[in-house]
Amino acid sequence: MADTIRKHRKELVRMIEEFTTDHDINPAKSGHISITIRRNGAHRTVFAPLTPSDHRSMLNVRTKIRRAYTEMAAA
């Protein structure tokens, strides 16, 4: 189980670093993962599942990260 979580975290880091290297990944109280990304002094938090149930959940997280990063450019 620990290997799966470690592998999931590496995948999240690769996904986030497509957009920014200025980020934090922390466990959330709800059993999820809290991802905070920063751009130009602004920050957004996106939540990801601790263990994804299927490949679509990771695609959804990537979309949330991309959208949050893009919104910070407009703000």
mmCIF file of the N, C-alpha and C atoms, coordinates in Angstrom:
data_MODEL
# 
_entry.id   MODEL 
# 
loop_
_atom_site.group_PDB 
_atom_site.id 
_atom_site.type_symbol 
_atom_site.label_atom_id 
_atom_site.label_alt_id 
_atom_site.label_comp_id 
_atom_site.label_asym_id 
_atom_site.label_entity_id 
_atom_site.label_seq_id 
_atom_site.pdbx_PDB_ins_code 
_atom_site.Cartn_x 
_atom_site.Cartn_y 
_atom_site.Cartn_z 
_atom_site.occupancy 
_atom_site.B_iso_or_equiv 
_atom_site.pdbx_formal_charge 
_atom_site.auth_seq_id 
_atom_site.auth_comp_id 
_atom_site.auth_asym_id 
_atom_site.auth_atom_id 
_atom_site.pdbx_PDB_model_num 
ATOM 1   N N  . MET A 1 1  ? 0.818   -1.195 0.000   1.00 0.00 ? 1  MET A N  1 
ATOM 2   C CA . MET A 1 1  ? 0.000   0.000  0.000   1.00 0.00 ? 1  MET A CA 1 
ATOM 3   C C  . MET A 1 1  ? 0.864   1.263  0.000   1.00 0.00 ? 1  MET A C  1 
ATOM 4   N N  . ALA A 1 2  ? 1.926   1.273  0.786   1.00 0.00 ? 2  ALA A N  1 
ATOM 5   C CA . ALA A 1 2  ? 2.791   2.449  0.861   1.00 0.00 ? 2  ALA A CA 1 
ATOM 6   C C  . ALA A 1 2  ? 3.443   2.728  -0.479  1.00 0.00 ? 2  ALA A C  1 
ATOM 7   N N  . ASP A 1 3  ? 3.794   1.672  -1.226  1.00 0.00 ? 3  ASP A N  1 
ATOM 8   C CA . ASP A 1 3  ? 4.383   1.870  -2.551  1.00 0.00 ? 3  ASP A CA 1 
ATOM 9   C C  . ASP A 1 3  ? 3.389   2.525  -3.488  1.00 0.00 ? 3  ASP A C  1 
ATOM 10  N N  . THR A 1 4  ? 2.126   2.159  -3.377  1.00 0.00 ? 4  THR A N  1 
ATOM 11  C CA . THR A 1 4  ? 1.096   2.738  -4.230  1.00 0.00 ? 4  THR A CA 1 
ATOM 12  C C  . THR A 1 4  ? 0.943   4.222  -3.950  1.00 0.00 ? 4  THR A C  1 
ATOM 13  N N  . ILE A 1 5  ? 0.940   4.587  -2.683  1.00 0.00 ? 5  ILE A N  1 
ATOM 14  C CA . ILE A 1 5  ? 0.805   5.994  -2.312  1.00 0.00 ? 5  ILE A CA 1 
ATOM 15  C C  . ILE A 1 5  ? 2.034   6.779  -2.768  1.00 0.00 ? 5  ILE A C  1 
ATOM 16  N N  . ARG A 1 6  ? 3.203   6.209  -2.593  1.00 0.00 ? 6  ARG A N  1 
ATOM 17  C CA . ARG A 1 6  ? 4.431   6.862  -3.040  1.00 0.00 ? 6  ARG A CA 1 
ATOM 18  C C  . ARG A 1 6  ? 4.412   7.068  -4.556  1.00 0.00 ? 6  ARG A C  1 
ATOM 19  N N  . LYS A 1 7  ? 3.970   6.059  -5.284  1.00 0.00 ? 7  LYS A N  1 
ATOM 20  C CA . LYS A 1 7  ? 3.884   6.135  -6.738  1.00 0.00 ? 7  LYS A CA 1 
ATOM 21  C C  . LYS A 1 7  ? 2.855   7.203  -7.151  1.00 0.00 ? 7  LYS A C  1 
ATOM 22  N N  . HIS A 1 8  ? 1.744   7.250  -6.455  1.00 0.00 ? 8  HIS A N  1 
ATOM 23  C CA . HIS A 1 8  ? 0.698   8.246  -6.718  1.00 0.00 ? 8  HIS A CA 1 
ATOM 24  C C  . HIS A 1 8  ? 1.243   9.652  -6.488  1.00 0.00 ? 8  HIS A C  1 
ATOM 25  N N  . ARG A 1 9  ? 1.997   9.837  -5.415  1.00 0.00 ? 9  ARG A N  1 
ATOM 26  C CA . ARG A 1 9  ? 2.572   11.149 -5.115  1.00 0.00 ? 9  ARG A CA 1 
ATOM 27  C C  . ARG A 1 9  ? 3.555   11.582 -6.199  1.00 0.00 ? 9  ARG A C  1 
ATOM 28  N N  . LYS A 1 10 ? 4.382   10.662 -6.679  1.00 0.00 ? 10 LYS A N  1 
ATOM 29  C CA . LYS A 1 10 ? 5.322   10.985 -7.763  1.00 0.00 ? 10 LYS A CA 1 
ATOM 30  C C  . LYS A 1 10 ? 4.575   11.405 -9.018  1.00 0.00 ? 10 LYS A C  1 
ATOM 31  N N  . GLU A 1 11 ? 3.487   10.708 -9.303  1.00 0.00 ? 11 GLU A N  1 
ATOM 32  C CA . GLU A 1 11 ? 2.674   11.053 -10.464 1.00 0.00 ? 11 GLU A CA 1 
ATOM 33  C C  . GLU A 1 11 ? 2.062   12.443 -10.308 1.00 0.00 ? 11 GLU A C  1 
ATOM 34  N N  . LEU A 1 12 ? 1.601   12.761 -9.103  1.00 0.00 ? 12 LEU A N  1 
ATOM 35  C CA . LEU A 1 12 ? 1.055   14.096 -8.836  1.00 0.00 ? 12 LEU A CA 1 
ATOM 36  C C  . LEU A 1 12 ? 2.115   15.175 -9.031  1.00 0.00 ? 12 LEU A C  1 
ATOM 37  N N  . VAL A 1 13 ? 3.319   14.935 -8.530  1.00 0.00 ? 13 VAL A N  1 
ATOM 38  C CA . VAL A 1 13 ? 4.394   15.917 -8.666  1.00 0.00 ? 13 VAL A CA 1 
ATOM 39  C C  . VAL A 1 13 ? 4.702   16.155 -10.140 1.00 0.00 ? 13 VAL A C  1 
ATOM 40  N N  . ARG A 1 14 ? 4.805   15.090 -10.923 1.00 0.00 ? 14 ARG A N  1 
ATOM 41  C CA . ARG A 1 14 ? 5.060   15.251 -12.369 1.00 0.00 ? 14 ARG A CA 1 
ATOM 42  C C  . ARG A 1 14 ? 3.948   16.064 -13.024 1.00 0.00 ? 14 ARG A C  1 
ATOM 43  N N  . MET A 1 15 ? 2.717   15.785 -12.638 1.00 0.00 ? 15 MET A N  1 
ATOM 44  C CA . MET A 1 15 ? 1.571   16.464 -13.206 1.00 0.00 ? 15 MET A CA 1 
ATOM 45  C C  . MET A 1 15 ? 1.595   17.961 -12.862 1.00 0.00 ? 15 MET A C  1 
ATOM 46  N N  . ILE A 1 16 ? 1.888   18.281 -11.620 1.00 0.00 ? 16 ILE A N  1 
ATOM 47  C CA . ILE A 1 16 ? 1.918   19.673 -11.164 1.00 0.00 ? 16 ILE A CA 1 
ATOM 48  C C  . ILE A 1 16 ? 3.067   20.428 -11.821 1.00 0.00 ? 16 ILE A C  1 
ATOM 49  N N  . GLU A 1 17 ? 4.206   19.782 -11.945 1.00 0.00 ? 17 GLU A N  1 
ATOM 50  C CA . GLU A 1 17 ? 5.379   20.462 -12.483 1.00 0.00 ? 17 GLU A CA 1 
ATOM 51  C C  . GLU A 1 17 ? 5.284   20.713 -13.985 1.00 0.00 ? 17 GLU A C  1 
ATOM 52  N N  . GLU A 1 18 ? 4.227   20.236 -14.644 1.00 0.00 ? 18 GLU A N  1 
ATOM 53  C CA . GLU A 1 18 ? 3.964   20.645 -16.018 1.00 0.00 ? 18 GLU A CA 1 
ATOM 54  C C  . GLU A 1 18 ? 3.616   22.133 -16.046 1.00 0.00 ? 18 GLU A C  1 
ATOM 55  N N  . PHE A 1 19 ? 3.080   22.640 -14.925 1.00 0.00 ? 19 PHE A N  1 
ATOM 56  C CA . PHE A 1 19 ? 2.612   24.017 -14.856 1.00 0.00 ? 19 PHE A CA 1 
ATOM 57  C C  . PHE A 1 19 ? 3.499   24.896 -13.981 1.00 0.00 ? 19 PHE A C  1 
ATOM 58  N N  . THR A 1 20 ? 3.915   24.386 -12.827 1.00 0.00 ? 20 THR A N  1 
ATOM 59  C CA . THR A 1 20 ? 4.701   25.203 -11.899 1.00 0.00 ? 20 THR A CA 1 
ATOM 60  C C  . THR A 1 20 ? 5.541   24.319 -10.968 1.00 0.00 ? 20 THR A C  1 
ATOM 61  N N  . THR A 1 21 ? 6.661   24.865 -10.535 1.00 0.00 ? 21 THR A N  1 
ATOM 62  C CA . THR A 1 21 ? 7.471   24.166 -9.543  1.00 0.00 ? 21 THR A CA 1 
ATOM 63  C C  . THR A 1 21 ? 7.208   24.726 -8.144  1.00 0.00 ? 21 THR A C  1 
ATOM 64  N N  . ASP A 1 22 ? 6.432   25.801 -8.070  1.00 0.00 ? 22 ASP A N  1 
ATOM 65  C CA . ASP A 1 22 ? 6.112   26.433 -6.792  1.00 0.00 ? 22 ASP A CA 1 
ATOM 66  C C  . ASP A 1 22 ? 4.805   25.844 -6.258  1.00 0.00 ? 22 ASP A C  1 
ATOM 67  N N  . HIS A 1 23 ? 4.920   24.755 -5.493  1.00 0.00 ? 23 HIS A N  1 
ATOM 68  C CA . HIS A 1 23 ? 3.741   24.062 -4.988  1.00 0.00 ? 23 HIS A CA 1 
ATOM 69  C C  . HIS A 1 23 ? 4.049   23.346 -3.684  1.00 0.00 ? 23 HIS A C  1 
ATOM 70  N N  . ASP A 1 24 ? 2.996   22.990 -2.972  1.00 0.00 ? 24 ASP A N  1 
ATOM 71  C CA . ASP A 1 24 ? 3.083   22.179 -1.752  1.00 0.00 ? 24 ASP A CA 1 
ATOM 72  C C  . ASP A 1 24 ? 2.074   21.057 -1.864  1.00 0.00 ? 24 ASP A C  1 
ATOM 73  N N  . ILE A 1 25 ? 2.461   19.879 -1.396  1.00 0.00 ? 25 ILE A N  1 
ATOM 74  C CA . ILE A 1 25 ? 1.551   18.744 -1.340  1.00 0.00 ? 25 ILE A CA 1 
ATOM 75  C C  . ILE A 1 25 ? 1.511   18.274 0.108   1.00 0.00 ? 25 ILE A C  1 
ATOM 76  N N  . ASN A 1 26 ? 0.317   18.283 0.683   1.00 0.00 ? 26 ASN A N  1 
ATOM 77  C CA . ASN A 1 26 ? 0.142   17.903 2.088   1.00 0.00 ? 26 ASN A CA 1 
ATOM 78  C C  . ASN A 1 26 ? -1.090  17.027 2.240   1.00 0.00 ? 26 ASN A C  1 
ATOM 79  N N  . PRO A 1 27 ? -1.099  16.169 3.259   1.00 0.00 ? 27 PRO A N  1 
ATOM 80  C CA . PRO A 1 27 ? -2.324  15.406 3.526   1.00 0.00 ? 27 PRO A CA 1 
ATOM 81  C C  . PRO A 1 27 ? -3.395  16.337 4.085   1.00 0.00 ? 27 PRO A C  1 
ATOM 82  N N  . ALA A 1 28 ? -4.628  16.130 3.691   1.00 0.00 ? 28 ALA A N  1 
ATOM 83  C CA . ALA A 1 28 ? -5.753  16.907 4.217   1.00 0.00 ? 28 ALA A CA 1 
ATOM 84  C C  . ALA A 1 28 ? -6.434  16.086 5.312   1.00 0.00 ? 28 ALA A C  1 
ATOM 85  N N  . LYS A 1 29 ? -7.171  16.751 6.154   1.00 0.00 ? 29 LYS A N  1 
ATOM 86  C CA . LYS A 1 29 ? -7.850  16.056 7.251   1.00 0.00 ? 29 LYS A CA 1 
ATOM 87  C C  . LYS A 1 29 ? -8.894  15.067 6.749   1.00 0.00 ? 29 LYS A C  1 
ATOM 88  N N  . SER A 1 30 ? -9.398  15.291 5.556   1.00 0.00 ? 30 SER A N  1 
ATOM 89  C CA . SER A 1 30 ? -10.482 14.458 5.018   1.00 0.00 ? 30 SER A CA 1 
ATOM 90  C C  . SER A 1 30 ? -9.995  13.146 4.407   1.00 0.00 ? 30 SER A C  1 
ATOM 91  N N  . GLY A 1 31 ? -8.695  12.877 4.464   1.00 0.00 ? 31 GLY A N  1 
ATOM 92  C CA . GLY A 1 31 ? -8.166  11.667 3.848   1.00 0.00 ? 31 GLY A CA 1 
ATOM 93  C C  . GLY A 1 31 ? -7.806  11.863 2.391   1.00 0.00 ? 31 GLY A C  1 
ATOM 94  N N  . HIS A 1 32 ? -7.767  13.110 1.960   1.00 0.00 ? 32 HIS A N  1 
ATOM 95  C CA . HIS A 1 32 ? -7.378  13.434 0.602   1.00 0.00 ? 32 HIS A CA 1 
ATOM 96  C C  . HIS A 1 32 ? -6.000  14.091 0.623   1.00 0.00 ? 32 HIS A C  1 
ATOM 97  N N  . ILE A 1 33 ? -5.558  14.553 -0.519  1.00 0.00 ? 33 ILE A N  1 
ATOM 98  C CA . ILE A 1 33 ? -4.289  15.264 -0.628  1.00 0.00 ? 33 ILE A CA 1 
ATOM 99  C C  . ILE A 1 33 ? -4.597  16.702 -1.016  1.00 0.00 ? 33 ILE A C  1 
ATOM 100 N N  . SER A 1 34 ? -3.994  17.638 -0.306  1.00 0.00 ? 34 SER A N  1 
ATOM 101 C CA . SER A 1 34 ? -4.165  19.057 -0.577  1.00 0.00 ? 34 SER A CA 1 
ATOM 102 C C  . SER A 1 34 ? -2.961  19.530 -1.396  1.00 0.00 ? 34 SER A C  1 
ATOM 103 N N  . ILE A 1 35 ? -3.234  20.111 -2.555  1.00 0.00 ? 35 ILE A N  1 
ATOM 104 C CA . ILE A 1 35 ? -2.180  20.616 -3.436  1.00 0.00 ? 35 ILE A CA 1 
ATOM 105 C C  . ILE A 1 35 ? -2.346  22.125 -3.522  1.00 0.00 ? 35 ILE A C  1 
ATOM 106 N N  . THR A 1 36 ? -1.341  22.866 -3.085  1.00 0.00 ? 36 THR A N  1 
ATOM 107 C CA . THR A 1 36 ? -1.363  24.318 -3.165  1.00 0.00 ? 36 THR A CA 1 
ATOM 108 C C  . THR A 1 36 ? -0.371  24.735 -4.235  1.00 0.00 ? 36 THR A C  1 
ATOM 109 N N  . ILE A 1 37 ? -0.870  25.452 -5.244  1.00 0.00 ? 37 ILE A N  1 
ATOM 110 C CA . ILE A 1 37 ? 0.013   25.953 -6.298  1.00 0.00 ? 37 ILE A CA 1 
ATOM 111 C C  . ILE A 1 37 ? 0.041   27.471 -6.222  1.00 0.00 ? 37 ILE A C  1 
ATOM 112 N N  . ARG A 1 38 ? 1.183   28.046 -6.571  1.00 0.00 ? 38 ARG A N  1 
ATOM 113 C CA . ARG A 1 38 ? 1.354   29.490 -6.493  1.00 0.00 ? 38 ARG A CA 1 
ATOM 114 C C  . ARG A 1 38 ? 1.817   30.044 -7.837  1.00 0.00 ? 38 ARG A C  1 
ATOM 115 N N  . ARG A 1 39 ? 1.331   31.269 -8.131  1.00 0.00 ? 39 ARG A N  1 
ATOM 116 C CA . ARG A 1 39 ? 1.739   31.957 -9.350  1.00 0.00 ? 39 ARG A CA 1 
ATOM 117 C C  . ARG A 1 39 ? 1.551   33.451 -9.136  1.00 0.00 ? 39 ARG A C  1 
ATOM 118 N N  . ASN A 1 40 ? 2.597   34.218 -9.351  1.00 0.00 ? 40 ASN A N  1 
ATOM 119 C CA . ASN A 1 40 ? 2.553   35.682 -9.256  1.00 0.00 ? 40 ASN A CA 1 
ATOM 120 C C  . ASN A 1 40 ? 1.955   36.183 -7.942  1.00 0.00 ? 40 ASN A C  1 
ATOM 121 N N  . GLY A 1 41 ? 2.317   35.559 -6.841  1.00 0.00 ? 41 GLY A N  1 
ATOM 122 C CA . GLY A 1 41 ? 1.837   35.989 -5.535  1.00 0.00 ? 41 GLY A CA 1 
ATOM 123 C C  . GLY A 1 41 ? 0.466   35.458 -5.152  1.00 0.00 ? 41 GLY A C  1 
ATOM 124 N N  . ALA A 1 42 ? -0.235  34.834 -6.076  1.00 0.00 ? 42 ALA A N  1 
ATOM 125 C CA . ALA A 1 42 ? -1.551  34.248 -5.784  1.00 0.00 ? 42 ALA A CA 1 
ATOM 126 C C  . ALA A 1 42 ? -1.368  32.758 -5.528  1.00 0.00 ? 42 ALA A C  1 
ATOM 127 N N  . HIS A 1 43 ? -2.335  32.162 -4.846  1.00 0.00 ? 43 HIS A N  1 
ATOM 128 C CA . HIS A 1 43 ? -2.274  30.720 -4.633  1.00 0.00 ? 43 HIS A CA 1 
ATOM 129 C C  . HIS A 1 43 ? -3.675  30.117 -4.706  1.00 0.00 ? 43 HIS A C  1 
ATOM 130 N N  . ARG A 1 44 ? -3.724  28.869 -5.102  1.00 0.00 ? 44 ARG A N  1 
ATOM 131 C CA . ARG A 1 44 ? -4.974  28.111 -5.177  1.00 0.00 ? 44 ARG A CA 1 
ATOM 132 C C  . ARG A 1 44 ? -4.720  26.735 -4.571  1.00 0.00 ? 44 ARG A C  1 
ATOM 133 N N  . THR A 1 45 ? -5.742  26.162 -3.963  1.00 0.00 ? 45 THR A N  1 
ATOM 134 C CA . THR A 1 45 ? -5.647  24.823 -3.396  1.00 0.00 ? 45 THR A CA 1 
ATOM 135 C C  . THR A 1 45 ? -6.594  23.900 -4.149  1.00 0.00 ? 45 THR A C  1 
ATOM 136 N N  . VAL A 1 46 ? -6.055  22.754 -4.534  1.00 0.00 ? 46 VAL A N  1 
ATOM 137 C CA . VAL A 1 46 ? -6.810  21.726 -5.244  1.00 0.00 ? 46 VAL A CA 1 
ATOM 138 C C  . VAL A 1 46 ? -6.706  20.453 -4.411  1.00 0.00 ? 46 VAL A C  1 
ATOM 139 N N  . PHE A 1 47 ? -7.781  19.692 -4.347  1.00 0.00 ? 47 PHE A N  1 
ATOM 140 C CA . PHE A 1 47 ? -7.768  18.444 -3.593  1.00 0.00 ? 47 PHE A CA 1 
ATOM 141 C C  . PHE A 1 47 ? -7.765  17.259 -4.533  1.00 0.00 ? 47 PHE A C  1 
ATOM 142 N N  . ALA A 1 48 ? -6.991  16.242 -4.157  1.00 0.00 ? 48 ALA A N  1 
ATOM 143 C CA . ALA A 1 48 ? -6.881  15.017 -4.946  1.00 0.00 ? 48 ALA A CA 1 
ATOM 144 C C  . ALA A 1 48 ? -7.153  13.835 -4.027  1.00 0.00 ? 48 ALA A C  1 
ATOM 145 N N  . PRO A 1 49 ? -7.629  12.725 -4.588  1.00 0.00 ? 49 PRO A N  1 
ATOM 146 C CA . PRO A 1 49 ? -7.847  11.538 -3.756  1.00 0.00 ? 49 PRO A CA 1 
ATOM 147 C C  . PRO A 1 49 ? -6.515  10.956 -3.277  1.00 0.00 ? 49 PRO A C  1 
ATOM 148 N N  . LEU A 1 50 ? -6.519  10.382 -2.097  1.00 0.00 ? 50 LEU A N  1 
ATOM 149 C CA . LEU A 1 50 ? -5.298  9.772  -1.568  1.00 0.00 ? 50 LEU A CA 1 
ATOM 150 C C  . LEU A 1 50 ? -4.884  8.580  -2.420  1.00 0.00 ? 50 LEU A C  1 
ATOM 151 N N  . THR A 1 51 ? -5.847  7.765  -2.784  1.00 0.00 ? 51 THR A N  1 
ATOM 152 C CA . THR A 1 51 ? -5.588  6.642  -3.690  1.00 0.00 ? 51 THR A CA 1 
ATOM 153 C C  . THR A 1 51 ? -6.631  6.707  -4.794  1.00 0.00 ? 51 THR A C  1 
ATOM 154 N N  . PRO A 1 52 ? -6.241  7.022  -6.003  1.00 0.00 ? 52 PRO A N  1 
ATOM 155 C CA . PRO A 1 52 ? -7.221  7.157  -7.082  1.00 0.00 ? 52 PRO A CA 1 
ATOM 156 C C  . PRO A 1 52 ? -7.889  5.822  -7.396  1.00 0.00 ? 52 PRO A C  1 
ATOM 157 N N  . SER A 1 53 ? -9.178  5.869  -7.635  1.00 0.00 ? 53 SER A N  1 
ATOM 158 C CA . SER A 1 53 ? -9.914  4.642  -7.926  1.00 0.00 ? 53 SER A CA 1 
ATOM 159 C C  . SER A 1 53 ? -9.726  4.199  -9.369  1.00 0.00 ? 53 SER A C  1 
ATOM 160 N N  . ASP A 1 54 ? -9.524  5.134  -10.254 1.00 0.00 ? 54 ASP A N  1 
ATOM 161 C CA . ASP A 1 54 ? -9.265  4.794  -11.650 1.00 0.00 ? 54 ASP A CA 1 
ATOM 162 C C  . ASP A 1 54 ? -8.505  5.929  -12.326 1.00 0.00 ? 54 ASP A C  1 
ATOM 163 N N  . HIS A 1 55 ? -8.145  5.744  -13.583 1.00 0.00 ? 55 HIS A N  1 
ATOM 164 C CA . HIS A 1 55 ? -7.325  6.725  -14.286 1.00 0.00 ? 55 HIS A CA 1 
ATOM 165 C C  . HIS A 1 55 ? -8.048  8.055  -14.491 1.00 0.00 ? 55 HIS A C  1 
ATOM 166 N N  . ARG A 1 56 ? -9.383  8.043  -14.512 1.00 0.00 ? 56 ARG A N  1 
ATOM 167 C CA . ARG A 1 56 ? -10.123 9.282  -14.741 1.00 0.00 ? 56 ARG A CA 1 
ATOM 168 C C  . ARG A 1 56 ? -9.974  10.267 -13.583 1.00 0.00 ? 56 ARG A C  1 
ATOM 169 N N  . SER A 1 57 ? -9.813  9.756  -12.375 1.00 0.00 ? 57 SER A N  1 
ATOM 170 C CA . SER A 1 57 ? -9.659  10.671 -11.236 1.00 0.00 ? 57 SER A CA 1 
ATOM 171 C C  . SER A 1 57 ? -8.372  11.477 -11.373 1.00 0.00 ? 57 SER A C  1 
ATOM 172 N N  . MET A 1 58 ? -7.316  10.867 -11.885 1.00 0.00 ? 58 MET A N  1 
ATOM 173 C CA . MET A 1 58 ? -6.059  11.599 -12.095 1.00 0.00 ? 58 MET A CA 1 
ATOM 174 C C  . MET A 1 58 ? -6.213  12.612 -13.229 1.00 0.00 ? 58 MET A C  1 
ATOM 175 N N  . LEU A 1 59 ? -6.970  12.271 -14.251 1.00 0.00 ? 59 LEU A N  1 
ATOM 176 C CA . LEU A 1 59 ? -7.231  13.227 -15.332 1.00 0.00 ? 59 LEU A CA 1 
ATOM 177 C C  . LEU A 1 59 ? -8.029  14.418 -14.810 1.00 0.00 ? 59 LEU A C  1 
ATOM 178 N N  . ASN A 1 60 ? -8.968  14.155 -13.910 1.00 0.00 ? 60 ASN A N  1 
ATOM 179 C CA . ASN A 1 60 ? -9.757  15.235 -13.309 1.00 0.00 ? 60 ASN A CA 1 
ATOM 180 C C  . ASN A 1 60 ? -8.881  16.148 -12.459 1.00 0.00 ? 60 ASN A C  1 
ATOM 181 N N  . VAL A 1 61 ? -7.957  15.574 -11.712 1.00 0.00 ? 61 VAL A N  1 
ATOM 182 C CA . VAL A 1 61 ? -7.045  16.374 -10.886 1.00 0.00 ? 61 VAL A CA 1 
ATOM 183 C C  . VAL A 1 61 ? -6.172  17.244 -11.787 1.00 0.00 ? 61 VAL A C  1 
ATOM 184 N N  . ARG A 1 62 ? -5.667  16.673 -12.872 1.00 0.00 ? 62 ARG A N  1 
ATOM 185 C CA . ARG A 1 62 ? -4.833  17.445 -13.806 1.00 0.00 ? 62 ARG A CA 1 
ATOM 186 C C  . ARG A 1 62 ? -5.620  18.625 -14.369 1.00 0.00 ? 62 ARG A C  1 
ATOM 187 N N  . THR A 1 63 ? -6.887  18.394 -14.710 1.00 0.00 ? 63 THR A N  1 
ATOM 188 C CA . THR A 1 63 ? -7.733  19.463 -15.224 1.00 0.00 ? 63 THR A CA 1 
ATOM 189 C C  . THR A 1 63 ? -7.942  20.550 -14.174 1.00 0.00 ? 63 THR A C  1 
ATOM 190 N N  . LYS A 1 64 ? -8.167  20.156 -12.920 1.00 0.00 ? 64 LYS A N  1 
ATOM 191 C CA . LYS A 1 64 ? -8.339  21.140 -11.836 1.00 0.00 ? 64 LYS A CA 1 
ATOM 192 C C  . LYS A 1 64 ? -7.079  21.970 -11.641 1.00 0.00 ? 64 LYS A C  1 
ATOM 193 N N  . ILE A 1 65 ? -5.913  21.323 -11.713 1.00 0.00 ? 65 ILE A N  1 
ATOM 194 C CA . ILE A 1 65 ? -4.639  22.038 -11.547 1.00 0.00 ? 65 ILE A CA 1 
ATOM 195 C C  . ILE A 1 65 ? -4.441  23.026 -12.687 1.00 0.00 ? 65 ILE A C  1 
ATOM 196 N N  . ARG A 1 66 ? -4.666  22.570 -13.911 1.00 0.00 ? 66 ARG A N  1 
ATOM 197 C CA . ARG A 1 66 ? -4.502  23.439 -15.082 1.00 0.00 ? 66 ARG A CA 1 
ATOM 198 C C  . ARG A 1 66 ? -5.440  24.634 -14.993 1.00 0.00 ? 66 ARG A C  1 
ATOM 199 N N  . ARG A 1 67 ? -6.695  24.384 -14.640 1.00 0.00 ? 67 ARG A N  1 
ATOM 200 C CA . ARG A 1 67 ? -7.681  25.457 -14.548 1.00 0.00 ? 67 ARG A CA 1 
ATOM 201 C C  . ARG A 1 67 ? -7.293  26.469 -13.463 1.00 0.00 ? 67 ARG A C  1 
ATOM 202 N N  . ALA A 1 68 ? -6.873  25.973 -12.297 1.00 0.00 ? 68 ALA A N  1 
ATOM 203 C CA . ALA A 1 68 ? -6.483  26.881 -11.207 1.00 0.00 ? 68 ALA A CA 1 
ATOM 204 C C  . ALA A 1 68 ? -5.277  27.714 -11.606 1.00 0.00 ? 68 ALA A C  1 
ATOM 205 N N  . TYR A 1 69 ? -4.312  27.085 -12.271 1.00 0.00 ? 69 TYR A N  1 
ATOM 206 C CA . TYR A 1 69 ? -3.107  27.814 -12.697 1.00 0.00 ? 69 TYR A CA 1 
ATOM 207 C C  . TYR A 1 69 ? -3.454  28.881 -13.731 1.00 0.00 ? 69 TYR A C  1 
ATOM 208 N N  . THR A 1 70 ? -4.332  28.559 -14.663 1.00 0.00 ? 70 THR A N  1 
ATOM 209 C CA . THR A 1 70 ? -4.750  29.514 -15.689 1.00 0.00 ? 70 THR A CA 1 
ATOM 210 C C  . THR A 1 70 ? -5.534  30.671 -15.086 1.00 0.00 ? 70 THR A C  1 
ATOM 211 N N  . GLU A 1 71 ? -6.405  30.377 -14.121 1.00 0.00 ? 71 GLU A N  1 
ATOM 212 C CA . GLU A 1 71 ? -7.195  31.438 -13.471 1.00 0.00 ? 71 GLU A CA 1 
ATOM 213 C C  . GLU A 1 71 ? -6.299  32.425 -12.736 1.00 0.00 ? 71 GLU A C  1 
ATOM 214 N N  . MET A 1 72 ? -5.195  31.960 -12.189 1.00 0.00 ? 72 MET A N  1 
ATOM 215 C CA . MET A 1 72 ? -4.297  32.877 -11.470 1.00 0.00 ? 72 MET A CA 1 
ATOM 216 C C  . MET A 1 72 ? -3.626  33.844 -12.424 1.00 0.00 ? 72 MET A C  1 
ATOM 217 N N  . ALA A 1 73 ? -3.440  33.476 -13.677 1.00 0.00 ? 73 ALA A N  1 
ATOM 218 C CA . ALA A 1 73 ? -2.840  34.379 -14.656 1.00 0.00 ? 73 ALA A CA 1 
ATOM 219 C C  . ALA A 1 73 ? -3.801  35.512 -14.996 1.00 0.00 ? 73 ALA A C  1 
ATOM 220 N N  . ALA A 1 74 ? -5.091  35.201 -15.017 1.00 0.00 ? 74 ALA A N  1 
ATOM 221 C CA . ALA A 1 74 ? -6.100  36.196 -15.358 1.00 0.00 ? 74 ALA A CA 1 
ATOM 222 C C  . ALA A 1 74 ? -6.372  37.155 -14.206 1.00 0.00 ? 74 ALA A C  1 
ATOM 223 N N  . ALA A 1 75 ? -6.126  36.707 -12.988 1.00 0.00 ? 75 ALA A N  1 
ATOM 224 C CA . ALA A 1 75 ? -6.441  37.543 -11.817 1.00 0.00 ? 75 ALA A CA 1 
ATOM 225 C C  . ALA A 1 75 ? -5.424  38.626 -11.594 1.00 0.00 ? 75 ALA A C  1 
# 
